Amino acid sequence: MSSWLRLAKVWIPAMLVAVAPLAAAQPPSAFQDKSMQPSAQVSPADLSNIGIDQRLDQQVPLDLQFKDETGKTVKLGDYFHTGRPVILNLVYYTCPMLCGEELAGEASALGALRFTPGNEYEVVSVSFNPDETPKDAAEKKQVYITRMNEHLEHKTNGDGWHFLTGQQAEIKQLADAVGFHYRRDPQTGQFIHAAAIMIVTPTGKIAQYYYGVEFSPKDIRLGLIEASQDKIGTIVDQVLLFCYHYDPKTGRYGAVITNIMRVAGAATMLVLGGFLIVMYRRESHNGDKGAGRA
């Protein structure tokens, strides 16, 4: 056995013995990013009365005033136009984890749509942290518009996705209207909250909720088409809406078997009818040729 191997067999165990007490003396949080620690400190008691109640068909207060990412004072109703539904969500821009995941998932899903924000629909993200500023909103907007454009066929400058901040009174009114329940942790100053996006009709009525941080582009597309009152989408989309039904319990579109069978039956009849017409015309054509030869 070489001298180097003998030295290694003695030195490595000695180092492990020396380091083990130091590692054991450190709590797991000592190795985590400090910004992540508050989320690990949330207890079940902290989650009481936190969540999202579905307020389907509830009118969103469109006269509420906020500031957009440029610092301009706007009304929520400024983003509601005839035939153009709105994707709405409540987040806060300095959130250490959940809101960033939600916005990233939203940007990825929107990038997969053939619709473009600002054309067929609008997107409005509102901060529920009254301490945040238009500067915070502008920084986040740049991040998520860039992410959305990575997948979007027709690139956008972000005019159709609005990042708003506001005062506590207006924030509370909006949160209450959409059933968004959250609470600020007095020790950390951060917020305990859930995650979801909502689709709102052009007149400001809540149509659908999608929970979590990852969203199905197909569900969002169908939701936008349905909320637009048939102002956007194609005939194929209308067929899909006939075959799929939004389930508020799951926040997803599910297949309606009876409607699928009806569509399949109608398609079968069209194919058979077309076949019979072609055969009839061919037979008539052949009959005319035979008569001519006689």
MIGUZA-845722 format. One record per residue: residue in one letter; x, y, z of N, C-alpha, C in turn; residue number from 1. Coordinates in pm, whole numbers. Layout:
REM residues N
   code    neast   nnorth      nup   caeast   canorth     caup    ceast   cnorth      cup   pos
      A        X        Y        Z        X         Y        Z        X        Y        Z   NUM
...
END
This chain:
REM residues 294
   code    neast   nnorth      nup   caeast   canorth     caup    ceast   cnorth      cup   pos
      M       86     -120        0        0         0        0       89      124        0     1
      S       65      218      -88      148       337      -98      127      427       23     2
      S      222      515       43      213       610      155       97      706      137     3
      W       67      744        8      -47       835      -17     -179      770       19     4
      L     -195      642      -11     -319       572       21     -337      558      172     5
      R     -224      527      241     -232       517      388     -270      652      448     6
      L     -213      760      393     -244       894      445     -391      929      423     7
      A     -446      893      304     -586       923      273     -680      849      367     8
      K     -647      722      398     -734       642      485     -738      697      625     9
      V     -636      766      665     -634       827      798     -695      966      796    10
      W     -666     1045      689     -704      1187      684     -853     1206      659    11
      I     -914     1126      567    -1055      1147      532    -1148     1120      650    12
      P    -1134     1006      720    -1221       986      837    -1202     1093      943    13
      A    -1079     1139      960    -1054      1243     1060    -1127     1371     1025    14
      M    -1128     1407      896    -1198      1528      852    -1349     1513      871    15
      L    -1402     1395      840    -1546      1373      858    -1585     1387     1004    16
      V    -1504     1336     1093    -1532      1347     1236    -1528     1492     1280    17
      A    -1437     1569     1223    -1424      1709     1262    -1539     1794     1211    18
      V    -1587     1764     1087    -1692      1844     1025    -1830     1808     1075    19
      A    -1852     1684     1114    -1986      1638     1154    -2047     1722     1265    20
      P    -1975     1758     1372    -2037      1840     1476    -2079     1977     1424    21
      L    -2002     2034     1330    -2038      2165     1277    -2167     2157     1197    22
      A    -2180     2051     1117    -2303      2035     1038    -2422     2011     1127    23
      A    -2403     1929     1232    -2514      1899     1322    -2555     2022     1400    24
      A    -2464     2114     1421    -2495      2233     1500    -2576     2333     1421    25
      Q    -2581     2317     1288    -2654      2411     1204    -2793     2358     1174    26
      P    -2899     2435     1197    -3034      2391     1157    -3043     2387     1006    27
      P    -3138     2308      951    -3152      2300      806    -3168     2435      739    28
      S    -3233     2531      807    -3256      2661      746    -3128     2739      727    29
      A    -3022     2701      796    -2897      2773      781    -2838     2754      643    30
      F    -2877     2648      572    -2825      2620      440    -2922     2665      331    31
      Q    -3034     2730      369    -3132      2775      273    -3115     2924      249    32
      D    -3163     2968      133    -3169      3110      105    -3258     3176      210    33
      K    -3213     3289      262    -3291      3354      368    -3429     3393      321    34
      S    -3441     3425      192    -3572      3465      141    -3670     3349      141    35
      M    -3622     3225      154    -3709      3109      151    -3752     3067      291    36
      Q    -3689     3119      394    -3716      3071      528    -3860     3094      575    37
      P    -3922     3209      550    -4057      3229      602    -4157     3125      555    38
      S    -4143     3076      429    -4239      2977      381    -4229     2848      460    39
      A    -4109     2815      511    -4093      2693      590    -4146     2709      730    40
      Q    -4171     2834      770    -4216      2860      906    -4368     2870      917    41
      V    -4437     2850      805    -4582      2859      806    -4640     2734      871    42
      S    -4722     2753      971    -4785      2641     1041    -4928     2625      992    43
      P    -4991     2510     1019    -5132      2491      978    -5223     2601     1031    44
      A    -5194     2651     1151    -5278      2757     1208    -5270     2884     1123    45
      D    -5151     2909     1063    -5135      3028      980    -5220     3022      854    46
      L    -5258     2901      812    -5331      2884      687    -5482     2894      703    47
      S    -5528     2915      826    -5672      2929      847    -5722     3055      777    48
      N    -5834     3042      709    -5896      3153      636    -5810     3202      520    49
      I    -5717     3121      475    -5638      3154      358    -5686     3067      242    50
      G    -5711     3126      128    -5756      3048       13    -5832     3135      -85    51
      I    -5905     3069     -174    -5980      3140     -278    -6119     3082     -287    52
      D    -6219     3166     -266    -6358      3126     -283    -6403     3165     -423    53
      Q    -6463     3071     -493    -6511      3102     -627    -6632     3194     -620    54
      R    -6624     3304     -688    -6735      3400     -695    -6779     3410     -841    55
      L    -6819     3298     -896    -6858      3294    -1037    -6975     3388    -1063    56
      D    -6965     3461    -1172    -7065      3559    -1215    -7068     3683    -1127    57
      Q    -6973     3695    -1033    -6961      3814     -950    -6906     3930    -1034    58
      Q    -6959     4049    -1015    -6912      4167    -1087    -6784     4220    -1022    59
      V    -6680     4233    -1100    -6555      4293    -1051    -6572     4444    -1051    60
      P    -6533     4513     -943    -6549      4660     -938    -6453     4730    -1034    61
      L    -6504     4771    -1148    -6420      4825    -1254    -6378     4970    -1231    62
      D    -6437     5036    -1131    -6403      5175    -1107    -6285     5191    -1010    63
      L    -6228     5081     -962    -6116      5089     -869    -5993     5147     -940    64
      Q    -5920     5233     -868    -5803      5299     -925    -5674     5234     -878    65
      F    -5579     5219     -969    -5447      5166     -940    -5345     5247    -1018    66
      K    -5219     5210    -1004    -5113      5267    -1087    -5053     5155    -1172    67
      D    -5030     5183    -1300    -4970      5082    -1385    -4818     5085    -1369    68
      E    -4749     5002    -1447    -4605      4989    -1431    -4528     5115    -1469    69
      T    -4593     5210    -1537    -4527      5336    -1570    -4553     5445    -1466    70
      G    -4638     5415    -1367    -4674      5513    -1265    -4800     5591    -1297    71
      K    -4864     5561    -1411    -4987      5629    -1451    -5105     5577    -1370    72
      T    -5192     5668    -1326    -5314      5628    -1256    -5416     5575    -1356    73
      V    -5467     5455    -1331    -5561      5390    -1423    -5678     5335    -1344    74
      K    -5784     5306    -1415    -5898      5235    -1357    -5895     5091    -1408    75
      L    -5941     5000    -1326    -5945      4861    -1367    -6027     4845    -1495    76
      G    -6132     4925    -1506    -6218      4917    -1623    -6152     4960    -1753    77
      D    -6036     5026    -1744    -5965      5067    -1866    -5921     4949    -1950    78
      Y    -5915     4830    -1889    -5864      4712    -1960    -5976     4619    -2006    79
      F    -6099     4664    -1993    -6213      4582    -2034    -6275     4644    -2159    80
      H    -6276     4564    -2267    -6326      4611    -2396    -6424     4509    -2453    81
      T    -6513     4555    -2536    -6613      4467    -2596    -6548     4351    -2670    82
      G    -6592     4230    -2638    -6542      4112    -2706    -6405     4067    -2662    83
      R    -6345     4133    -2562    -6209      4100    -2522    -6207     4063    -2373    84
      P    -6202     3934    -2340    -6199      3892    -2199    -6065     3928    -2134    85
      V    -6062     3916    -2002    -5945      3955    -1924    -5901     3840    -1835    86
      I    -5771     3810    -1836    -5713      3717    -1739    -5662     3802    -1622    87
      L    -5715     3775    -1504    -5685      3855    -1385    -5620     3767    -1278    88
      N    -5516     3818    -1214    -5463      3747    -1098    -5405     3846     -997    89
      L    -5408     3804     -870    -5353      3883     -761    -5224     3817     -714    90
      V    -5117     3894     -714    -4985      3845     -675    -4916     3959     -598    91
      Y    -4794     3934     -553    -4710      4049     -515    -4570     4025     -566    92
      Y    -4509     4132     -614    -4391      4121     -698    -4264     4084     -623    93
      T    -4261     4108     -492    -4143      4074     -413    -4162     3942     -339    94
      C    -4261     3866     -377    -4285      3734     -317    -4164     3644     -341    95
      P    -4112     3576     -239    -3991      3496     -257    -4010     3366     -333    96
      M    -4134     3320     -349    -4150      3191     -416    -4277     3180     -498    97
      L    -4393     3173     -435    -4516      3128     -501    -4558     3218     -616    98
      C    -4556     3348     -597    -4603      3440     -701    -4515     3433     -825    99
      G    -4384     3420     -804    -4295      3406     -918    -4324     3281     -997   100
      E    -4353     3171     -928    -4389      3047     -996    -4520     3062    -1072   101
      E    -4616     3130    -1009    -4745      3150    -1075    -4730     3234    -1202   102
      L    -4656     3345    -1192    -4638      3432    -1308    -4559     3361    -1418   103
      A    -4461     3280    -1379    -4384      3205    -1478    -4473     3103    -1549   104
      G    -4556     3033    -1472    -4649      2937    -1532    -4749     3005    -1622   105
      E    -4796     3121    -1581    -4890      3197    -1662    -4824     3241    -1794   106
      A    -4702     3294    -1785    -4631      3340    -1905    -4608     3226    -2003   107
      S    -4572     3110    -1952    -4548      2994    -2039    -4677     2950    -2107   108
      A    -4786     2946    -2032    -4915      2905    -2090    -4962     3004    -2195   109
      L    -4949     3133    -2168    -4992      3234    -2263    -4906     3232    -2388   110
      G    -4778     3198    -2372    -4691      3188    -2488    -4729     3076    -2582   111
      A    -4802     2977    -2530    -4844      2863    -2612    -4976     2889    -2685   112
      L    -5043     3000    -2654    -5169      3033    -2720    -5143     3095    -2856   113
      R    -5240     3080    -2945    -5232      3151    -3073    -5289     3291    -3061   114
      F    -5354     3319    -2951    -5403      3453    -2924    -5288     3538    -2870   115
      T    -5298     3670    -2888    -5196      3762    -2841    -5259     3861    -2743   116
      P    -5201     3879    -2623    -5255      3977    -2530    -5252     4117    -2591   117
      G    -5362     4187    -2575    -5375      4319    -2636    -5457     4314    -2764   118
      N    -5470     4195    -2822    -5553      4177    -2942    -5683     4104    -2908   119
      E    -5671     3973    -2878    -5792      3895    -2847    -5830     3902    -2700   120
      Y    -5737     3936    -2613    -5766      3940    -2470    -5665     4031    -2399   121
      E    -5691     4060    -2272    -5600      4139    -2189    -5559     4056    -2067   122
      V    -5445     4090    -2010    -5399      4027    -1887    -5372     4137    -1785   123
      V    -5424     4120    -1663    -5405      4220    -1558    -5357     4148    -1432   124
      S    -5236     4181    -1389    -5181      4130    -1262    -5179     4245    -1163   125
      V    -5239     4224    -1047    -5251      4329     -947    -5177     4287     -820   126
      S    -5091     4372     -770    -5020      4343     -646    -5111     4368     -527   127
      F    -5115     4270     -434    -5193      4292     -311    -5103     4341     -197   128
      N    -4981     4379     -229    -4891      4440     -130    -4892     4591     -151   129
      P    -4953     4667      -60    -4964      4812      -80    -4830     4884      -73   130
      D    -4726     4816      -28    -4594      4879      -18    -4519     4876     -151   131
      E    -4566     4799     -246    -4495      4789     -372    -4524     4908     -463   132
      T    -4432     4934     -554    -4436      5054     -637    -4442     5017     -786   133
      P    -4472     5115     -870    -4466      5090    -1015    -4329     5040    -1061   134
      K    -4224     5078     -992    -4090      5030    -1027    -4082     4878    -1009   135
      D    -4138     4828     -897    -4142      4683     -876    -4221     4615     -987   136
      A    -4333     4677    -1024    -4419      4620    -1129    -4347     4617    -1263   137
      A    -4276     4725    -1296    -4207      4734    -1425    -4097     4628    -1437   138
      E    -4025     4605    -1328    -3918      4506    -1330    -3973     4366    -1354   139
      K    -4083     4334    -1288    -4142      4201    -1308    -4204     4187    -1446   140
      K    -4263     4295    -1495    -4324      4289    -1628    -4219     4253    -1732   141
      Q    -4104     4312    -1725    -3999      4283    -1821    -3959     4136    -1819   142
      V    -3950     4080    -1698    -3911      3940    -1683    -4011     3847    -1750   143
      Y    -4141     3869    -1723    -4240      3772    -1769    -4287     3796    -1912   144
      I    -4276     3918    -1961    -4301      3941    -2104    -4193     3871    -2186   145
      T    -4068     3879    -2138    -3959      3809    -2206    -3983     3660    -2207   146
      R    -4027     3606    -2096    -4055      3462    -2088    -4168     3423    -2182   147
      M    -4274     3503    -2187    -4387      3473    -2274    -4344     3476    -2420   148
      N    -4260     3573    -2457    -4217      3587    -2595    -4126     3472    -2641   149
      E    -4069     3399    -2547    -3987      3284    -2584    -4069     3178    -2657   150
      H    -4199     3175    -2629    -4286      3073    -2687    -4390     3131    -2783   151
      L    -4413     3261    -2776    -4521      3323    -2853    -4484     3333    -3000   152
      E    -4575     3291    -3087    -4550      3296    -3231    -4539     3440    -3279   153
      H    -4632     3525    -3236    -4628      3666    -3272    -4583     3744    -3148   154
      K    -4460     3793    -3150    -4402      3858    -3033    -4481     3983    -2996   155
      T    -4480     4016    -2868    -4551      4132    -2818    -4458     4220    -2737   156
      N    -4487     4349    -2737    -4408      4442    -2655    -4462     4453    -2513   157
      G    -4567     4377    -2484    -4620      4375    -2349    -4735     4470    -2323   158
      D    -4784     4538    -2428    -4894      4634    -2407    -5021     4567    -2355   159
      G    -5035     4437    -2381    -5159      4370    -2340    -5153     4305    -2203   160
      W    -5035     4309    -2137    -5023      4252    -2001    -4986     4366    -1908   161
      H    -5074     4395    -1814    -5061      4512    -1728    -5028     4470    -1585   162
      F    -4929     4534    -1526    -4884      4505    -1390    -4916     4627    -1303   163
      L    -5009     4608    -1209    -5062      4720    -1132    -5022     4714     -985   164
      T    -5015     4832     -923    -4999      4845     -777    -5106     4941     -728   165
      G    -5134     4936     -597    -5241      5022     -546    -5238     5039     -397   166
      Q    -5341     5106     -347    -5358      5132     -204    -5438     5020     -139   167
      Q    -5425     5009       -8    -5486      4898       65    -5638     4892       45   168
      A    -5706     5006       45    -5852      5006       35    -5898     4945      -98   169
      E    -5835     4986     -207    -5873      4934     -339    -5835     4786     -352   170
      I    -5718     4752     -299    -5674      4612     -305    -5773     4522     -233   171
      K    -5816     4565     -115    -5911      4484      -36    -6043     4468     -109   172
      Q    -6092     4574     -172    -6217      4565     -245    -6209     4463     -358   173
      L    -6098     4468     -430    -6082      4374     -540    -6067     4231     -488   174
      A    -5986     4212     -385    -5965      4079     -328    -6096     4020     -277   175
      D    -6176     4102     -209    -6305      4054     -158    -6399     4016     -273   176
      A    -6396     4094     -380    -6486      4070     -493    -6456     3937     -561   177
      V    -6327     3901     -569    -6291      3777     -640    -6272     3660     -544   178
      G    -6290     3683     -412    -6281      3575     -314    -6139     3535     -279   179
      F    -6045     3630     -289    -5904      3602     -263    -5871     3639     -117   180
      H    -5842     3537      -35    -5817      3559      108    -5668     3538      138   181
      Y    -5607     3636      198    -5465      3631      229    -5439     3703      360   182
      R    -5319     3688      411    -5285      3756      537    -5136     3786      539   183
      R    -5102     3898      600    -4962      3936      613    -4906     3882      744   184
      D    -4790     3819      736    -4722      3768      856    -4654     3886      925   185
      P    -4696     3922     1047    -4637      4039     1115    -4490     4023     1147   186
      Q    -4442     3901     1157    -4302      3879     1191    -4209     3896     1070   187
      T    -4251     3844      955    -4164      3851      837    -4201     3964      742   188
      G    -4326     4013      752    -4372      4115      659    -4416     4058      525   189
      Q    -4403     3927      509    -4445      3863      385    -4590     3815      398   190
      F    -4644     3766      286    -4785      3733      281    -4806     3582      268   191
      I    -4908     3534      338    -4952      3396      326    -5074     3398      234   192
      H    -5068     3322      125    -5174      3333       24    -5176     3210      -63   193
      A    -5280     3198     -145    -5293      3090     -242    -5259     3144     -381   194
      A    -5273     3058     -483    -5237      3097     -619    -5345     3054     -717   195
      A    -5384     3147     -803    -5484      3118     -906    -5489     3233    -1005   196
      I    -5538     3202    -1125    -5573      3307    -1219    -5722     3296    -1247   197
      M    -5782     3407    -1289    -5925      3411    -1316    -5949     3464    -1457   198
      I    -6051     3414    -1522    -6093      3470    -1650    -6220     3549    -1626   199
      V    -6219     3672    -1673    -6330      3766    -1650    -6387     3807    -1785   200
      T    -6517     3816    -1793    -6582      3853    -1920    -6554     4000    -1952   201
      P    -6579     4042    -2077    -6557      4182    -2113    -6640     4281    -2032   202
      T    -6747     4236    -1972    -6829      4325    -1889    -6789     4322    -1742   203
      G    -6689     4239    -1708    -6638      4237    -1570    -6697     4130    -1481   204
      K    -6760     4027    -1538    -6814      3917    -1458    -6712     3802    -1453   205
      I    -6692     3747    -1333    -6596      3637    -1318    -6652     3511    -1383   206
      A    -6575     3453    -1475    -6624      3337    -1550    -6560     3207    -1502   207
      Q    -6430     3209    -1474    -6361      3084    -1440    -6241     3110    -1349   208
      Y    -6203     3005    -1275    -6083      3007    -1191    -5994     2890    -1231   209
      Y    -5864     2915    -1236    -5766      2809    -1256    -5664     2817    -1143   210
      Y    -5652     2709    -1067    -5568      2710     -947    -5427     2659     -975   211
      G    -5333     2701     -891    -5198      2648     -895    -5100     2742     -961   212
      V    -4988     2685    -1009    -4882      2765    -1070    -4850     2718    -1211   213
      E    -4915     2613    -1258    -4902      2568    -1395    -5042     2560    -1455   214
      F    -5056     2608    -1579    -5188      2621    -1637    -5192     2559    -1776   215
      S    -5303     2495    -1807    -5321      2430    -1937    -5356     2533    -2044   216
      P    -5273     2547    -2148    -5307      2640    -2256    -5442     2609    -2320   217
      K    -5476     2479    -2332    -5604      2443    -2391    -5720     2495    -2307   218
      D    -5711     2478    -2174    -5817      2526    -2086    -5829     2678    -2093   219
      I    -5715     2747    -2093    -5719      2893    -2099    -5780     2939    -2230   220
      R    -5741     2875    -2341    -5795      2914    -2471    -5947     2896    -2474   221
      L    -5994     2780    -2430    -6138      2756    -2429    -6209     2853    -2335   222
      G    -6146     2881    -2220    -6205      2975    -2125    -6217     3114    -2183   223
      L    -6115     3159    -2255    -6119      3292    -2317    -6227     3298    -2424   224
      I    -6236     3193    -2505    -6337      3190    -2611    -6477     3194    -2551   225
      E    -6498     3113    -2447    -6630      3109    -2385    -6664     3243    -2319   226
      A    -6566     3304    -2253    -6591      3431    -2184    -6611     3547    -2282   227
      S    -6562     3532    -2405    -6573      3640    -2504    -6711     3647    -2567   228
      Q    -6799     3553    -2532    -6931      3544    -2595    -6918     3527    -2747   229
      D    -6830     3431    -2787    -6813      3394    -2927    -6755     3506    -3013   230
      K    -6686     3601    -2952    -6625      3709    -3030    -6486     3672    -3081   231
      I    -6424     3570    -3023    -6293      3525    -3070    -6299     3373    -3090   232
      G    -6200     3320    -3160    -6196      3175    -3183    -6247     3139    -3321   233
      T    -6239     3009    -3351    -6277      2957    -3482    -6393     2857    -3468   234
      I    -6439     2805    -3581    -6544      2704    -3578    -6496     2580    -3504   235
      V    -6370     2545    -3523    -6313      2430    -3452    -6321     2451    -3302   236
      D    -6291     2574    -3257    -6300      2605    -3114    -6443     2588    -3063   237
      Q    -6539     2627    -3145    -6679      2614    -3103    -6717     2466    -3090   238
      V    -6665     2383    -3178    -6690      2239    -3167    -6629     2184    -3039   239
      L    -6505     2229    -3008    -6439      2186    -2884    -6519     2229    -2762   240
      L    -6571     2351    -2765    -6652      2398    -2651    -6779     2315    -2636   241
      F    -6832     2268    -2749    -6951      2183    -2742    -6916     2049    -2679   242
      C    -6793     2000    -2707    -6752      1869    -2658    -6692     1874    -2518   243
      Y    -6647     1991    -2474    -6583      2003    -2343    -6660     2104    -2258   244
      H    -6667     2074    -2129    -6742      2157    -2037    -6654     2196    -1919   245
      Y    -6658     2324    -1881    -6578      2372    -1768    -6638     2323    -1637   246
      D    -6554     2261    -1554    -6596      2212    -1423    -6535     2304    -1316   247
      P    -6617     2384    -1249    -6564      2476    -1148    -6499     2407    -1029   248
      K    -6536     2280    -1006    -6476      2208     -893    -6329     2176     -919   249
      T    -6298     2143    -1042    -6160      2109    -1077    -6086     2224    -1142   250
      G    -6160     2325    -1191    -6097      2434    -1261    -6039     2391    -1395   251
      R    -6103     2292    -1459    -6054      2241    -1587    -6173     2209    -1678   252
      Y    -6143     2193    -1806    -6244      2149    -1901    -6239     1997    -1912   253
      G    -6357     1935    -1906    -6367      1790    -1919    -6456     1752    -2035   254
      A    -6433     1634    -2089    -6510      1590    -2205    -6654     1557    -2166   255
      V    -6746     1599    -2248    -6888      1563    -2232    -6916     1452    -2334   256
      I    -6930     1328    -2285    -6939      1212    -2373    -7058     1221    -2468   257
      T    -7173     1264    -2417    -7292      1269    -2504    -7272     1367    -2619   258
      N    -7208     1480    -2592    -7185      1577    -2698    -7082     1526    -2799   259
      I    -6981     1455    -2748    -6882      1397    -2838    -6948     1294    -2930   260
      M    -7038     1213    -2874    -7109      1113    -2954    -7196     1182    -3060   261
      R    -7257     1294    -3023    -7339      1366    -3121    -7254     1419    -3235   262
      V    -7139     1477    -3201    -7050      1528    -3305    -7000     1415    -3393   263
      A    -6963     1302    -3330    -6914      1187    -3407    -7025     1135    -3498   264
      G    -7149     1130    -3445    -7261      1084    -3527    -7287     1175    -3644   265
      A    -7281     1306    -3620    -7304      1402    -3728    -7194     1391    -3833   266
      A    -7067     1374    -3787    -6957      1360    -3880    -6973     1233    -3964   267
      T    -7018     1125    -3901    -7040       999    -3973    -7148     1016    -4080   268
      M    -7256     1085    -4044    -7364      1108    -4140    -7316     1192    -4257   269
      L    -7232     1293    -4229    -7180      1377    -4337    -7092     1295    -4431   270
      V    -7007     1210    -4374    -6918      1128    -4457    -7000     1031    -4543   271
      L    -7098      965    -4480    -7181       871    -4555    -7262      943    -4663   272
      G    -7316     1059    -4625    -7393      1136    -4723    -7308     1178    -4841   273
      G    -7185     1223    -4812    -7096      1262    -4921    -7060     1144    -5010   274
      F    -7039     1028    -4947    -7006       907    -5023    -7120      868    -5116   275
      L    -7244      873    -5062    -7361       836    -5144    -7381      932    -5261   276
      I    -7355     1062    -5235    -7370      1161    -5342    -7268     1136    -5452   277
      V    -7143     1109    -5412    -7038      1081    -5512    -7072      957    -5592   278
      M    -7117      851    -5525    -7151       727    -5595    -7269      747    -5689   279
      Y    -7368      826    -5644    -7484       851    -5728    -7445      927    -5855   280
      R    -7358     1028    -5839    -7314      1105    -5955    -7231     1019    -6050   281
      R    -7146      935    -5993    -7064       848    -6076    -7152      751    -6156   282
      E    -7254      696    -6087    -7344       602    -6155    -7422      671    -6266   283
      S    -7469      793    -6237    -7544       869    -6339    -7455      899    -6457   284
      H    -7328      935    -6430    -7234       968    -6538    -7208      845    -6626   285
      N    -7190      730    -6562    -7167       606    -6636    -7290      568    -6717   286
      G    -7409      593    -6661    -7534       563    -6733    -7549      649    -6857   287
      D    -7510      777    -6847    -7518       865    -6962    -7424      820    -7073   288
      K    -7303      774    -7033    -7208       725    -7134    -7261      603    -7205   289
      G    -7327      513    -7129    -7384       392    -7189    -7493      425    -7288   290
      A    -7578      522    -7253    -7686       562    -7342    -7633      622    -7470   291
      G    -7523      696    -7460    -7464       757    -7579    -7410      653    -7674   292
      R    -7351      548    -7622    -7296       441    -7709    -7407      362    -7779   293
      A    -7523      350    -7710    -7633       277    -7772    -7683      354    -7892   294
END
